[in-house]
Amino acid sequence: MPAHKQLLSVFADIIEGKTVKRAKHELNYEGRIVTETFIEALQQHHFLPVTVGETPIEPGQRIPAFYIEHHTAYFGWVFWEKFSQLRLRKLFGTVVRNAKGDWLIQLPSNSTKLIYADTSQIIEMDIDRPFEL
């Protein structure tokens, strides 16, 4: 099916984030829901289903991930948010922001919701500046 291969190619561009900005993407194509095809593309690019708590990162690291809700894919990062020297929390936060400038969607480490994360892409980050993700 040519449309399926075309969609996988378009989704690859979204997942890689090189030619298409990774943000919020509606998973509809010509009136059809194409969530399953997007998940197939994610898995082809090593984005596998995990919970935030299952991701293997330490404070000062982040990994890219997608969260799918109501046939919409949201790109974001799993990282540790620092409140103080003694208080940290691991979460998934979308690059899309709400009106207050916070992550539109936040999933804490105890959430049972699945994200699709590439745990092989552990990237160093400044834990004191998570907004610069």
Residue pairs with C-beta under 8 A, 6 or more apart in sequence:
3 29
4 37
7 29
7 34
7 37
7 38
7 41
8 37
8 40
8 41
8 44
11 37
11 38
11 41
11 42
12 41
12 44
12 45
13 19
13 20
14 20
14 22
14 25
14 73
14 75
15 22
15 41
15 42
15 45
15 47
15 66
16 45
17 64
17 75
22 64
22 75
22 95
23 74
23 75
23 95
23 96
24 72
24 73
24 74
24 75
24 94
24 96
24 104
25 38
25 72
25 73
25 74
25 75
26 71
26 72
27 33
27 34
27 35
27 38
27 68
27 71
27 72
27 73
28 34
28 71
33 71
35 68
35 71
38 68
38 73
39 68
39 116
42 48
42 66
42 116
43 116
45 118
46 118
46 120
47 64
47 65
47 66
47 116
47 117
47 118
48 116
48 117
48 118
48 119
49 114
49 115
49 116
50 114
50 115
50 116
50 117
50 119
51 109
51 111
51 112
51 113
51 114
51 115
52 78
52 90
52 91
52 92
52 107
52 108
52 109
52 111
52 115
53 90
53 109
53 110
53 111
55 63
55 65
55 78
55 90
55 117
55 119
56 119
56 122
57 63
57 78
57 79
57 80
57 90
57 122
58 80
59 80
59 82
59 88
59 127
60 80
60 124
60 125
60 126
60 127
61 79
61 80
61 122
61 123
61 124
61 125
62 77
62 78
62 79
62 122
62 123
62 125
62 133
63 77
63 78
63 79
63 117
63 118
63 119
63 121
63 122
63 123
64 75
64 76
64 77
64 117
64 118
64 121
64 123
65 75
65 76
65 77
65 78
65 92
65 115
65 116
65 117
65 118
66 73
66 74
66 75
66 76
66 115
66 116
66 117
67 73
67 74
67 76
67 92
67 94
67 105
67 107
67 113
67 115
67 116
68 74
68 116
69 105
74 94
74 96
74 104
74 105
75 94
75 95
75 96
76 92
76 93
76 94
76 95
76 96
76 103
76 105
77 92
77 93
77 95
77 133
78 90
78 91
78 92
78 115
78 117
79 90
79 91
79 93
79 125
79 127
79 130
79 133
80 88
80 89
80 90
80 91
80 127
81 88
81 89
81 90
81 91
81 93
81 130
82 88
82 127
82 128
82 130
83 89
88 127
89 108
89 109
90 108
90 109
91 103
91 106
91 107
91 108
91 109
92 105
92 106
92 107
92 111
92 115
93 103
93 105
93 106
93 130
93 133
94 103
94 104
94 105
94 106
95 103
95 133
96 103
96 104
96 105
97 103
97 104
98 104
101 131
107 113
107 115
125 133
126 132
